[in-house]
């Protein structure tokens, strides 16, 4: 059986009602099951730090901007990463 990974983004409606996202995920899992699809896992990838994630969601809920949280590396951190390359 094939395995697929899907990236989904919140719509305007989805971000306004973000507090219901885990309930919607459970409903989607049941909908998939009824269609013969097994959803093995559902993950939310909204940034590394919970406080920043909560801020980004609150900002999105306001409806004026869309944001994407990115991990930034300092020169020292990047040097550490590069030192692991063969």
C-alpha positions as CSV (number, residue, x, y, z in Angstrom):
1,X,0.0,0.0,0.0
2,X,1.3,3.4,-0.9
3,X,2.0,6.1,1.7
4,X,1.4,9.8,1.0
5,X,2.4,12.9,2.9
6,X,0.2,16.0,2.4
7,X,0.9,19.6,3.4
8,X,-2.2,21.5,4.2
9,X,-2.5,25.2,5.1
10,X,-5.2,27.0,7.0
11,X,-7.8,28.8,4.9
12,X,-9.2,32.1,6.1
13,X,-12.1,30.2,7.8
14,X,-9.7,27.6,9.2
15,X,-7.4,30.2,10.9
16,X,-10.5,32.1,12.3
17,X,-11.6,28.8,14.0
18,X,-8.2,27.4,14.7
19,X,-9.2,26.4,18.2
20,X,-11.3,23.7,16.6
21,X,-8.4,22.3,14.5
22,X,-7.9,19.1,16.5
23,X,-11.7,18.4,16.4
24,X,-11.6,18.9,12.6
25,X,-8.6,16.6,12.3
26,X,-10.6,13.8,14.1
27,X,-13.5,14.4,11.8
28,X,-11.2,14.2,8.7
29,X,-9.7,11.0,10.0
30,X,-13.2,9.4,10.2
31,X,-14.1,10.8,6.8
32,X,-10.9,9.2,5.4
33,X,-11.7,5.9,7.1
34,X,-15.2,5.8,5.5
35,X,-13.4,6.2,2.2
36,X,-11.1,3.3,2.9
37,X,-8.1,5.5,3.7
38,X,-6.0,5.0,6.8
39,X,-4.6,8.3,8.1
40,X,-1.6,7.1,10.2
41,X,-0.7,10.4,11.7
42,X,-1.6,14.1,11.6
43,X,1.0,16.7,12.6
44,X,0.8,20.5,12.9
45,X,4.1,22.1,11.8
46,X,3.7,25.7,13.0
47,X,7.1,26.6,14.3
48,X,9.6,25.3,16.8
49,X,8.5,27.3,19.9
50,X,5.0,27.0,21.4
51,X,4.8,30.7,22.4
52,X,5.8,31.8,18.8
53,X,3.3,29.3,17.4
54,X,0.5,30.7,19.6
55,X,1.4,34.2,18.7
56,X,1.4,33.4,15.0
57,X,-2.0,31.7,15.3
58,X,-3.5,34.6,17.2
59,X,-2.1,37.0,14.6
60,X,-3.7,34.9,11.8
61,X,-7.0,34.8,13.6
62,X,-7.1,38.6,13.5
63,X,-7.4,38.2,9.7
64,X,-5.1,41.0,8.6
65,X,-2.0,39.0,7.7
66,X,-0.7,35.5,6.9
67,X,2.5,34.5,8.5
68,X,5.0,31.7,8.2
69,X,7.4,30.9,11.0
70,X,10.9,30.1,9.9
71,X,13.9,29.0,12.0
72,X,16.8,31.4,11.6
73,X,20.4,30.4,12.3
74,X,23.2,32.7,13.4
75,X,26.6,32.5,11.7
76,X,27.9,30.4,14.6
77,X,24.9,28.0,14.4
78,X,25.3,27.7,10.7
79,X,29.0,27.0,11.1
80,X,28.1,24.2,13.5
81,X,25.7,22.8,10.9
82,X,28.2,23.0,8.1
83,X,30.9,21.3,10.3
84,X,28.7,18.1,10.2
85,X,28.9,17.9,6.4
86,X,31.3,15.3,4.9
